[in-house]
Amino acid sequence: MTAFQPEVLSEEEVEQLLTQVTGEEIAQARELSLTPLKEQILFEGVPGTAIVRDSTGKEYIDCTAQAWTLNSGYCNPDILYTVAQQMKHLTHVRYGYPTIPRIKLTNRLSELFPGNLRQVALNNEGGGFALEAAMKLAMINRPGASTFLTAWRGYHGASLATIPASHYMPYLTRFTGYGLEHYVKFPYPYCYRCPVGLERETCSLACLQLVEGAIKYGANTPVAGLIIEPIQGPGGMIPTPDGYLAGVKELCRQYGIYLIYDEAQTTFGRVGAMSAAELYGVAPDMMALTKALGGGFPIGALLVREGLKRFTEAEEHTTFGSNPVMMAAALASIEVVLRKDLAGRAKRLGEQVTARLEELQDKYEIIGDIRGPGLFIGIELVEDRESKEPAFERAIAFLEIAMQLGVIFDVDMPDIAAGLPTRRNVIKIKPVLTITDEQMEQAMQVFEICLQKVSALSDEEKGDIMQKLMAQALPT
């Protein structure tokens, strides 16, 4: 098939649409947008790398992979070529129609993860939709059960159904979502800030008793499923301790509950393995995933162990959920991750970065805890190591300083109490897995500069940061 040429627009007009913008257009868009927009206008990624340029030409080393999604780098050439070829054939079909990319992707996903997760449902939205599909399927397979257990500071999406499943952020989120009565929360095993005040070496995983208590006493209706991030992402980059997931799986088996992993962030190499299920050696009944699956294109997937009842046509579909372009992207993304052994690279580079951070921890009292694995790294900043008071304002200042110095970092989601933030003090290092050793070293040099600068912030400067953030958070 020959290459396409525009018919209504000229090539010059297309180029102008995609590459040129005026100050007036920017100001108007900021005024019209219902959602907040960041200051930097990202414009161009260097193919296959961790480098992105903004509309002024400034370059950044991106240690966020744009919401931990671009594991194979910006504008990965293999993914782009595959997408371009698919767009010559077909760009849209209704959900029920199979396409060649959909057939191949369904088969490929059924081979990648432990636990006989061979049944597949795909969507064009991401992990939130995949989790909703998991909840629907759990209720189908356990008739009469409509309650789900979710963890403290979990994050599972921003739809009306997944907001109540996630950590509640009053003040920042001005509604609770629908179906709050269908969720029961249990403490996540956050060893640095143990919910029951014990030490990891001697606790005997007492937190599992809290999960069982939620099942037995917290729910007023039968429980259909337990949803958990095997390694918590937005809540603070927190790995579950050894033995915990196996204990949760046994509780689910004992009480007839479906174990559902939210692996939106942890699949396709980021944790030094293809999934957290593989890393821990504990497979769920269902796994929701997204982000790196599409290599930058929107797609989500639900994988389910064999033997469960499936959906009817009316129970699971979306208009664009069978989009062959995103499925072609996913096919290429999977092969790039596997053939370049990006999981192995994440493991090796993650170990190096963690060792460097441990050296910095000896120099800077502000570093309270360092968490991995792989390139799924969180550094918790504290005002005092004894009290572990979160260094919220310093963490926010850290991001701004790093951005000025050409590195993009991010932090965990906030906790809000009495109208004020009480958390958001974990710096995340989650770059594209193709980041070079030299780029990672440059990012770590900037990291130390930021530590030096934020360690010296005065109480007055911290107060100014808090005031500015609260003003930005106020609804308008």
Secondary structure, DSSP 8 states (H G I E B T S, - for coil): ------SSS-HHHHHHHHH---HHHHHHHHHH-SS---S--EEEE-TTSSEEEETT--EEEESSHHHHT-TT-TT-HHHHHHHHHHHHH-S---TTS--HHHHHHHHHHTTTSSS-EEEEEEESS-HHHHHHHHHHHHHHHSTT--EEEEETT----SSTTTTTTS---BTTB----S-GGGEEEE----GGG-TT---TTT-TTTHHHHHHHIIIII-SS-EEEEEE-SEESTTT-EE--TTHHHHHHHHHHHHT-EEEEE-TTTTTTTTSSS-HHHHHT---SEEEE-GGGGTTS--EEEEEETTS----TTTS--TTTT-HHHHHHHHHHHHHHHHTTHHHHHHHHHHHHHHHHHHHHHH-TTEEEEE-STT-EEEEEBS-TTTT-B-HHHHHHHHHHHHHTTEE-EE----EETTEE----EEEE---TT--HHHHHHHHHHHHHHHHHHHT--HHHHHHHHHHHHHHHS--
